Amino acid sequence: MIMKWINFCALLLGTLTSPTPSPSSSPTTNIEKGPCHIFNSGRSADCLGRQLGSVPWQQFPSTLEAIDLSYNRLQAIHADDFLQLPRLRILRLQYNNISHIDDDAFKNNTLLEELNIFNNSLQEIPATALTPLLNLKQLYMSNNFYKHATLADSFSKLVKLKVLSMGGPLVMGLKKEDFQPLKNIRLYGFAIKCSSNLSYYEPGSLEVIQTQQMGFDMAIDQRPNALLDMLRDISNKIFSIIQFRNLFEFMYYMGEKDIFQGLGDISANQIVFHRGKFNENLLRMALTNLQVSSVKRLRLQYIDFARSPTFVDSGAGSSITNLALDKLDLWYISNPDVLRFDWRFTWFNKIKHLSIQYVYFNSVPCDAWVEMEGVKFMDISNNRLKDEFVFNQRCVYKGAMPNLHSFNMSSNELASLKDLSSLTREFRQMQVLDLSNNKLGSAENSRDCVWQKNLTQLILHHNKFESEALRCLPTTLHYLDLSYCDLDQLDMTYFKKATSLKELLLSGNKIKFIPSKWESPSLQSLALDGNSFGLISKESFQDMPQLSRLKAGNNPYHCTCELYVFVQDTMSKTNVNLTDWPWNYRCYHPEALLNTFISKYFPGQVACDIRLVIIICVATTTAVILILMLICYIFDLPWYTKATYQIIRAKYRAHKEKAAGEPGTFTYHAFISYSHSDADWVRDDLLPCLENNRNPYHLCIHERDFMPGKWIIDNIIENIESSRKVIFVLSRNFVNSEWCNYELYFAQQRAMGKTFSDIILVLKEPIDPGSLPSKYCKLKKMLSTKTYIEWPQHANQQAFFWEQLKSVLGKPTITRERMHSTKSRTSSVRSISLMMEDQRPGVSMPNTDKEAEPKKEIIKRNDDLSNDKQIPVMNSQLEQAIEGLIKVFHSYSSKEGDKYKLSKVELKTLLETELKDLMACANDPKGIDEIMSDLDENGDQELDFQEFVVLVAALTVACNDFFEEFCKKGGKKA
């Protein structure tokens, strides 16, 4: 950065020239043999440094547009030298010994835009020769031997001129009429060089100059007051940059007069003081006037600074307290005392960007950090800073550098990460820290580091790092540069903690292998080029989901299948871009492939193509499986295997139940639940097989064993609880039967608190669980989680089916006499007896005295309850209440959708109409949603009658509790 600015300033003064185009940058086309190199299809000629005594015009083709004849021995330019070059636009003649130019030397070069005759021996300004060059934009003619700087009137015609440098070591001064021809020309850059011993300066000499960049190369040692006139001439003009070179070349200014008085009237973005001698008083004069100017940038470079012997520190404070600059550069200052030239650091207080380079100071006093409160960007690189002089434990750093964002301490002699973390810990806004080119990285000096949490970018390249020292780095980083740090291995502990790291540079180290599981969830860019590992695989980066850029060239790769697979997968299947592919990827091993480009390495397809190997294996395995499946199909092996497995499981459960001491005495061995449509199969196949043998089972079916005159639900509950097992004969007819669903439900309720081994599922015909209606959610779950027995269609397999079923039922045991009272029910639903009866097919009613019993009209049980039209006559008060409850439910459920279920809208209407006085939330939509969520057991967003009854039961219990409490408090009066 420094050298770029120095080159620019030197160019502005005409001390350097524009770079010559490289011959290799374009295709070469030699027109004829000669000292110059003709290229760019005959449009450019390079004759630089060929020791030419004259212009080789015979070699030049007429198509030339640019010629570089600099650094030769040319003494004159003649009329014929460029006569045949009408297209010429650029001519460089600097650093020759030209003392004469013919008046018509450029008469045929009217397209010329750049002419450089800097550093020659011209005695006069070649005004006549320059007259035809009306398209001239850049003219460099300083550092010649003419004794005055007066321009001829012909210069007023060069209206396209943008850059002009003129003058030389023999120009003793400037006159007011010297630049009058330029008064109507707006320049971009103007530079004037005068003698080291300026003799005169007429006020108004520079007044006519209109330019954005102004350069002065003149020493005012003998006439320091001339600076006042110069500043007055350029005041009230707007400049981007003004440079003063060698302002005092031989002696320090010892006067008391403020020669920078006019600096406050200058409108410039930047002022540069290049070379020269500055003492304390002169610098104070300059800074004092800059405080009241509009200048935003100041640079002091290559300055010879000295203390002023007449200055006495009174202790009253600094005179520079309001120097508000966007940027201050202090480069190559000979004396570090310039930093506190008035024994204070106050002049840094309002600087935003402070750059102090090559000043070679080695310590920072405690008060300096406090004074620099306005600094946002600080660059103190290329000095001699050491840990103990930068971080002083006796200093108080709290509140220091409150606005610092970026801190560059590169190229110093720092060695302790711990001290640097302690120093920057209080820099609350700092996000970027550059510590490159130091002596950091030893494990001993990299322990117990506590960093500022806002730090996101850390630059550490060209240090000497040990792997253990990585644990001292901050874990909040987004960007980390560890290039050229002599790392031979990586500590994965740090990278697991650095969860925000997005870009990591590890180029130029000595890393010998890449860990197989490198976890870095946020990493997007990784540079591993120039290390020592020879193997790399995609497993190394599989835990880097965000990785998109990988640079891994210039490593000694082993050309193996693993490397080939990595390259192919990375190039075709992943989003990772190999940024330096393919030229930096070469084989190092085996020796036969040394220096072979990996992009041209193609191993055997079968040896390395994992997909092909997988296809072959899969095809072979598939063929074997198909053959085995064919054998199994022919001999029915799967069915027998599954059936045998179920028998073994049944025997194991029976043994487990016996060991648990479960009671084995029931009225029936099994209760059989089936649809009326499957009754023939039950009567003709199932019952004979289980009941007509030496050890018969005592089975319960509704057609034969239900108690006549009892409600159907009571019969179902009582007989299920009186049976050791419950057999469900599943078919599509079973699914369509409402009564079968009740039996299934009660069997599940019976199993609550126990195992579900008492339930036996017999699949009479195939049923897809996914095709069942939502109200059969329990059956769906059982079919998905419970092993069932399938009724085989082939007769030769049916004998085995009966063995399966008997093994599941267990050995027949002696059953107790049938009891007429049922066991107590544990669930709220089982405590409800529906006051309805169902005469199953095959159940006969006894001829009892009808007058001795209340009259009850019996509903014949069919598989669909909706077809039952005969309703029993309700006589008692409780029966009427139940009848009213049923009527209320169906009066609302039949309004829309499923007529046997309440939708949310129907529930809301029911609550608002029937229970508005009992429920405060009847009109609250949120309350309705909570009630629906609590009651909806199967999650179908509707309430069937069974779910609705839970609400009524809860309200009834609450009302009963209320009245009991009321009566207790009110006594007899209540």
Secondary structure, DSSP 8 states (H G I E B T S, - for coil): -HHHHHHHHHHHTTSS------GGGS-B---S-SSSEEETTTTEEE-TTS--SS--GGG--TT--EEE--SS---EE-TTTTTT-TT--EEE--SS---EE-TTTTTT-TT--EEE--SS--SS--HHHHTT-TT--EEE--SSS-S-----GGGGG-TT--EEEEE-TT--EE-TTTTGGGTT-EEEEEEEE--SS--EE-TTTTTT-EEEEEEEE---SS-TTHHHHHHHHTTT-EEEEEEEESSSSSS-----S-TTGGGGG-EEEEEEEESSEEEHHHHHHHHHHHTTS---EEEEES-EEE--TT----SS--S-----EEEEEEES-S-GGGGGTTS--GGGTTEEEEEEES-------HHHHHH-TT-SEEE--SS---HHHHS-TTS--TT-STT--EEE--SS----HHHHHHHHTT-TT--EEE--SSS---STTSSS----TT--EEE--SS---GGGGGGS-TT-SEEE-TTS---S--HHHHHH-TT--EEE-TTS------S----TT--EEE-TT-S-----GGGGTT-TT--EEE--SS-EE--HHHHHHHHHHHHTSS-EETTTTTT-BEEESGGGTT-BGGG----HHHH-HHHHHHHHHHHHHHHHHHHHHHHHHHTHHHHHHHHHHHHHHHHHHHHHHHHT-----SEEEEEE--GGGHHHIIIIIHHHHHSSSS---EE-HHHHS-TTSBHHHHHHHHHHTEEEEEEEESHHHHT-HHHHHHHHHHHHHHTTS-GGGEEEEESS---GGGS-GGGHHHHHHHHHS--EE--SSHHHHHHHHHHHHHHH-S--------SS-----STTTT---S-BEE-TT-------TTTS-----EE--S-GGG--------SHHHHHHHHHHHHHHHHHTSSS-TTEE-HHHHHHHHHHHSTTT-GGGG-HHHHHHHHHHH-SS-SS-EEHHHHHHHHHHHHHHHHHHHHHHHHHHTTT-
